[in-house]
């Protein structure tokens, strides 16, 4: 198993089925990925606005 943390969670939480823990982990990873994409796009838009603002203020 590549994810040590997931393996530990599956071993320690015997009440939860391993398949459920794996699916929860997949959902977590998707949410982290979406958050990173959103942050990246927000940063690109911010940089673009700053460049335009600098162009508009230069004489």
N, C-alpha and C positions, 0 to 999 in steps of 0.2 A: 504494500500500500504506500503510495507516494506521499500522502498527507498524514504526517505523524499525529497532528492534533486531532484529526478526524478519527484515526485509529484509537487514540486514547479515549476520546469521547464515547466511542462505540463500546469499548471495554468497560468503562466506568458506569455507564448508564444502561444497565442490563434490562431495565423496564421498557426502554424504547427499542424498537426493532432496528437492526442495522440499516435496512433499506430506507427507513424514515430519516435517520441521521444523515445518510448519504444524500438524500434528496434535499434536506434542509441545507446541507453544505453547498450543494449546487446552486440553490436559490441565493445563498449568501454571496457566492462568487459572482453570480450574475449581477446582483445589486451593487457590489463593489465595482465591477466593470462599468456598469451604467453610470455610477457616480464619477468614475475617472473620466469617462467620455464627456459627461456634462461639464465637469471642471475644465477639461481641455478646451472644449468649444467656448466656454465662457471666457477663458483666458485669451483665446484667439480674437474673439469679438472685442475684448477690452483693448488689446494691442492695436487692433484696426481703428478703433475710435480715437485712441491717443495719437496715432499717426495722422489721422484726418484733422484732429484738433490742432496739431502742430502746423500742418500745411495751411490751415485757415488763419492762424495767428501770425504767420511769417509775412513780412512786407517785402 
